[in-house]
Amino acid sequence: MRIRTLTLAAASGAALLAAGVLPAQANGSAGPASTQEGSVSAASLLAKVTSCQQISNGKYRTDEETSATVPVCGKNGAVFWKADMDVDCDGQRTAKCSESTDPWYQDDTAFHQSNGQPLRADSLPYVVVPSTSSIWNYSSAGIKGGGVVAVIYNNKVEYAVVGDTGPTQIIGEASYATAQALGIDPDPETGGTDSGVTYILFKNSKVSPIESHSAAVTLGDSLAKQFLANN
């Protein structure tokens, strides 16, 4: 988690994740398997979030210097927001995520693997939720650590987990692995994208173990189908 002090340049020409990526392992040591996960299309999910019933008490900024324009919206069985994506590299120290690659790096995440270690941002797709404040309390909305998130960008769906908490007034952040899987530049300092990302968080869901990306995809696909049926 971090507070950005500069606006990220919009990602352009980002290379799509190559097809032969290794499947995710339970220990979080391998990257996500594809950029279109599950059987529910991005278009089908986006069709259900065209309007917002605001459940947050206010709105969030996408970066430290921007104005507050992003509400948290409620749907049957889910909450969602539409924002940018800053890249979170916090958690286990790796070649891609450390003090040498990320000026905002922290060696911990709000939620931990089943063995007690922090999450690994460069291999596990996870999303950052704003820390509890007067604007919104994520836990009161049925969102918990390990909950499933459908992250949609450029007509692709990536399933992630709620893995970290961030600033109380800023929204729109996900792990290195999430960005990479969606074809967004995953560099924690200069990458990300300024807009166009939709985050759908399924209420009262939890992946076990949190570090199993395959479990997140299986549960996410099931919850996405329920979401379409109930909205």
Disulfide bonds with the S-S distance in Angstrom:
Cys52-Cys73 2.01
Cys89-Cys97 1.87
